Amino acid sequence: MPSALREQLLSAYGPARLQVSGPPTQNVAVMRVLRAELDGIDLVTAKTLLRRLLSGDYAGTLPETERMARKLRAAGVTAVATRP
């Protein structure tokens, strides 16, 4: 998504959060999806994003978080994009 549009969406609607739930054994599946969807991230960055996701600190626009939630659900992980 172009950065100008992203900023407009965040400004107009606020951030959405991505929440996951399930057993810790799904962490590998979550990192696999993160690495596949966020081009070029390494394993260390994927682990950092996983920690943010598990703590409820992973945020973005609603379309961004919903897209990631769909990818995670397709991988068998319970995930939902929410607005506070």
LINCORPE-V386297 format. One record per residue. N is the residue number from 0. RES is the residue in one letter. SS is DSSP state (@ for helix, = for strand, . for the rest). Layout:
N RES SS
N RES SS
//
This chain:
0 M .
1 P .
2 S @
3 A @
4 L @
5 R @
6 E @
7 Q @
8 L @
9 L @
10 S @
11 A @
12 Y @
13 G .
14 P .
15 A =
16 R =
17 L =
18 Q =
19 V =
20 S =
21 G .
22 P .
23 P @
24 T @
25 Q @
26 N @
27 V @
28 A @
29 V @
30 M @
31 R @
32 V @
33 L @
34 R @
35 A @
36 E @
37 L .
38 D .
39 G .
40 I .
41 D .
42 L @
43 V @
44 T @
45 A @
46 K @
47 T @
48 L @
49 L @
50 R @
51 R @
52 L @
53 L @
54 S .
55 G .
56 D .
57 Y .
58 A =
59 G =
60 T .
61 L @
62 P @
63 E @
64 T @
65 E @
66 R @
67 M @
68 A @
69 R @
70 K @
71 L @
72 R @
73 A @
74 A .
75 G .
76 V .
77 T =
78 A =
79 V =
80 A =
81 T =
82 R =
83 P .
//
